[in-house]
């Protein structure tokens, strides 16, 4: 790995390692898709041939409901004639406990988003700068530099930055595989835990996102219970990022770790080890308002996280507005129901559209995305180079920005996360049309199906390890040259060669 | 609990300091004109509550900004989704221009060099992460804002080494003090990465002189280190002299595009000048593109709410508003400060001559039983619990001389300030009769000596008064 020379020639006034290393993860080639999108963004009328953004997990489906509420509730804003009498108090309010009504409203909303099956204590609600800030802060509270957190893979790419960059914490993936639908098992966690300990690593806990990003799947109650038992018996922490809690489609069953804490016998779960991260960015589609929440059952963590929230408080203007909105039970209940319904419909439209192109997705009942199986389109089923190659084709030829599985540290090539809730119906239709056109055009492909068995998986892991260590920077040009020069894995009729 | 991080269990957040304990006492028994007239008056909070009416008036006249509208169209959706860490371009532009206006348009700020942060609390911490490794040190002149212990050191692992300033010259930074601090750091085996100053100063309320600024720039040049200038109070200057920023000095020394200028970083916020601490608007300004780049990425951990950015971009783009505001803010601060100073004088107490900030640096050395920090703490407790005023003891600001206190004046009504001064006067009068008798001859000689000296410090003993030169 190249050592940055950015600090050379500056004598004593060099910048910190954090400022100059690549641990923020943003130099990764995975941002190529974004860059391409930024240069040529799709617009239904102004740029109908541009790239459609399907790499951004935003929820745009219910903003109309929120907008209407705001219009009908001018007193919730400090800027309107109806609300201006609160202006000076709110503008002045920087107490890191946050507005009491805000915490109560958040606790209320969190409970309702879990079907009223659990209640949350407003005094345990701690603010942060989005879930980004919350995840970093919880690491600062639970781990010292060099400590380890286990994390099931595939996982949200930015965790590499949020959990590690400034904290010095190390994350070790617990690999999940397609052979059992990427399900997280306690056995896999135990194995990873043991392996880490054998390498003399100090494991402080397990962090997972439930519902999962990028999978969209949810943990079943039994597994969640067993995980809480596991962390308790090993005296390590469990952090559950429930940022997608209310993106469960109508009919889905989300089990929050809060429910498990209630149900599991007190002798089997040490609640001081259980922490929840939350945010309104996905459930409500308000990432711009920066509302992150840490909810911990551990008093010391609540206290410390609250002090640290000074580094990322929620704007008091935003707190006030949301305090009012989220304590409006009628609004909240209708919003949650409607959001769930719209997401389910959108998901259905998207996955059936993909089916028409013979593309399947992992079965999921939550999230703002689908985990798409494109293994059959890979030039070489065992290679991540092939995945990247396919990805570049999708960006350049199909003109969709999707996210390759390797960016989520998936151990099997060929999976892609595709977002479907960040656009209107027409755009979704165009995207599906493009996919269907592309696939039918290339239907005479003769890609050999690589069989998936243990040896292949091990090869994948080894290759992936080597690839990661080498910090390979692949450009499309180089891939293309590789493709041309590599000995006949690929059929001479493969469309990917032609592309 | 040993399975939490050391950050949880250490005291490095600094919250056990008396600075915060006074707050806690206030919270338990807060003064209210009607509901709790005998409660503690909060004078430990550097807030600016003097000009909300101006902002409220502006809001009433600008319904579009208030209602998340642009040209009559709702932009709610765009704002709800906007989480780009580069910030709203119109907001950064307006902020840059506001910063220029505060500096009399003598220097320019490029919006592309601004990084937004969640308050200057976050801005300062982020700069530390960018400039220092754990164990590296920054030199800070004492006395300094107590929150720096948390903001600069807690999660970053950086260290603070004090540059000792004394009342003998009005707490100005001297070359020898700088060198001494640098050497002290080296003795402690700490690598010095830079100097951080707050200008205008908290808690002193004074502005750094050109001489001090030149000294600082020369110092960081020779040592090849950074200079952070926290100019959060730049818009609270109410004296006859205008505010001189480190940017002015760089310009005057023709160092604007030099290597040195890349090591000078300015921190700003709207919490003091505009009195909007609740909105969490901080900024880092740096000429070093790598710092800007790294800090921008780090701002992900504390972005400014988009609805707040939008509101403030409209507010600050209204030049008529900003010039009226800055003018009026200065006028009101000046009057209010004078009210505090006169009230203190009536109680036989003087303070450091100042023309900025939201507080005065008050000299209560003559009220101490002994010239010790224990005595200072005793006096402070009496003032909090008996006089019922929450003020900040100098020791919480790392002052090297006991007996100084920071007293805020811009966070309460005139009537409340009057009441506070009355209480103080009563207390001083009641204790002074006891004090004159017990004062040692050593103290008397010391007080006689110091009486003659500088423009900056006035020392008043019970028996003597030096004419006011303000």
Interface residues (C-beta under 8 A of the other chain):
Chain A: X6 X10 X11 X12 X13 X15 X16 X17 X18 X19 X20 X24 X26 X58 X60 X63 X66 X67 X70 X77 X79 X80 X81 X84 X87 X88 X90 X91 X92 X93 X94 X129 X130 X132 X133 X136 X140 X141 X142 X143 X144 X145 X147 X161 X162 X166 X204 X235 X236 X237 X272 X281 X285 X286 X287 X288 X289 X290 X298 X300 X301 X303 X304 X307 X308 X310 X311 X312 X313 X314 X315 X316 X317 X318 X321
Chain B: X1 X3 X4 X5 X6 X7 X8 X9 X13 X15 X47 X49 X52 X55 X56 X59 X60 X63 X65 X66 X67 X68 X74 X76 X77 X79 X80 X81 X82 X83 X118 X119 X121 X122 X125 X129 X130 X131 X132 X133 X134 X136 X150 X151 X155 X191 X192 X193 X194 X220 X223 X224 X225 X226 X263 X271 X275 X276 X277 X278 X279 X280 X288 X290 X291 X294 X295 X297 X298 X300 X301 X302 X303 X304 X305 X306 X307 X308 X311
